[in-house]
Amino acid sequence: MNATLQTPADSKRERDVALCRSLIYEALSLGFRPPAARTLDRLAAPDSVAALAEAAEYLAGETPRPVADRRNGLALRVRALARAADAPNVETLARSHLRLFGHTVHGPVPAYETEYGEDTLFQKPQELSDIAGFFAAFGLVLDPHKHERIDHMSCELEFLAFLSRKEAHALETGDAEMREETRRAARLFLRDHLAHFVPSFARRVSAADPS
């Protein structure tokens, strides 16, 4: 059989992987927004916790070790949410969010990509323009009512969730061109943007609040 051809089972498995990625990206995107009761309900409800844990476990099963071990760890952490008898309320989370990220771009732990890396006169406009170009290529623009910058962690994660859902739809409908376009965009966006600053961001979050 030609190596470029897929069986229906292969296509279904790849679709499920894309949907699981989308679910986790979306949860992370919600988690980095300012806390609200509706967001907490979506993330911490038992059904949501179970779905996120199952998605993490499914991805671990589709991933070579040692990456799979890290993703299994993610599933355990997600499930721990359901067992937390003293889960924080919205007010507690809001105080923690404010203490970590502040009111402005230059908070204690910046959640904006262009606050990391070399601080040159042209770097920020170029990076912001590149992010906007990724979004525009798929017909997306930032909601002006949200008053948020395009390089915010939550925005970038939401874009990857969107790409994963679009990939899943392409696999479902047999649209090979769209499948490859979304995969390529996700690879490039991760390489040039989210994965470029997340390690530094994560270290700063862990140092500021180990819990």
N, C-alpha and C positions, 0 to 999 in steps of 0.2 A: 504494500500500500504506500502511496505517496506520503511522505512525512508531513506535508503541509495540510493533509486532510484530517478531519476530526470525526470521531464517532459521536452519536448523540449523547452517550454517557460522558465523553470528554467535555463536550460543550456544556452539559448540565453542571459538571463538577466545577469548571472554570466560572460559570455564572454564579454558583453558590459561593465560591471564594470571593468574587467581586462584591457580592451582596454583604458578606461578612465584613469585609474591609470597610465598606460604606457604613455599616452600622457602628463600627468602632470609631471611625473617623468622625461621624456625626456626634457620638457621645462625647468624644474629646473636645469637639468644637463647642458643644453646649457647656461642658465643664469649665472652660476658660472664660466664659462670659460672666458678667456680674450676676451673682446668685439671685434667683427669683423662685417663688413658690412653684410656679408651673414647671420650671426647669428641674427642680428637685423632684417633683412628682414623676417627671419623665425618666430621670436617671436612676432614682432609688426605689421605684415601685418594684415589687417582687417579680412581675412579669418582665419588666425591663432588665433587671439584674440577671434573670435566667437567660434571656435572649442574648445579652452581651457576653455572658460566660460561655454559652454554647458557641457563639461566633468565634471567640478566642480559642476555644478548644478545637473547633473545626479548622481554623487557620493553622494551629499547631500541628494537626494531623497531616496537613498538606505541605509542611515546611521541613526541610532537612535540619537535623540537629547541628549546632547548639541553639539555633534561632528558635526551634520548636520548644526547647526547654524554657526560654524566656517568655514565650507566648503562653505556655502552660502556667507560668507564674502570674501572668496577667489574668488568666481565668480564675485563679485562686483569689487574687485580690478583688476581682469583681464580685465573686461569690461572698466574700467577707462583708460586703455592703449589706447583704440580706441578713447577716447574722448580728449586725451591730445593734445591740439593744439601746445604746445611747447615741444613735445617729444624730449629727448636729442639725439644728434647725436653720432656717434661712438667715436669721439675724446673726447667728454665730458664723456661718459661712461668709456672710457679707463683710463682717469685721475682718475675718482672715483674708479675704480677697483684697480688701482695701489695704491691709497692712503689707501684703506681699506686692501688689501691683500698683497701688496708689491711684490718685485721681487723674494723673497726667501721663504723658508718654514716658517721662523720665522718672517713673516710680522706682521703688527699691529693687524690683525685679522687672525690667521692661518686658512686655509681652509682644514687642514689635520687632520684626526681623531686622529692620535697618538701624536699630540701636546696637547691633552687634557687628563686629568686624571693623575694618579700617574706616576711620572717620574722615572721609575726604569730601571736598566740596561737591563733587559730581556723583559720588557713589549712591547716595540716597535717591536722588531723582531718577537715576538709571535703574535702580532696583525696583522702585515704585512703578516706573513705566513698564518694566518687564513683567511684573505681576499683573498690571492692568491689561497688558497684551495677552497673557494667558487667559484671563477672564473673558476678554472681549472675543477671543477666538471661538468661545463657546456661547456667545450671546449673553454674557453675564456682566452686570454692573453692580457697584456697591449701593445698597439702599441708603439714600441721602438722609432719611429720617433716623438712622441708627447713629449718626455722628461718630463713626469709627473709621480708622485709617485702614487702607487696603492691605497693609502688611501685618495686621494683628494676627496673632496665633490662631484665634478662632476663625477668622476669615479664610486663612490658608487651609486649615483643616476642613472647613465646610466645602471648599473647592475640591479637595481630594475626595470627600464623600460624594460630591456631585459626579466627579469623573468615574468613580467606582460604580455608581448606579447606572450611569450612561453606558459603561462597559458591559454591565450585566444585561441591560436592555439590548445592546448590540448582539450579545451572545444568544439571547433568547430569540431574536428575530433573524439571526443569520447574517447580520450586516458586518462583513469582514473588514470593510474599510473603516467604519466607525470604531470597531473593536481595536484595530491597530492605532487609530488616531488617539483614542482615549488612553491607551496604554503608553504610548510614546509621550503624551502630554504629562501623564502622572510621573513617569520616570524622570523627565526633565525638570518638572516642578519640584519634585523631591530633591533631586541632586543640586539644583541651583538655588533653592529657597528653603523649604522647611528643614530638610536634613542638614542644611548648611549652618543653621543657628540653634537648632533644638538641643544639641549636646551642651552648649554653653548655658542655654536657658535652664535646662534641667539641673545642672550643677548649682546654679544660683538659687533655684527654688529649694533644692535639698538643703543647701547651706542656710538659707533664711528660715526654713521651717521643716525640720527632719520628719515631722509627722504628716 
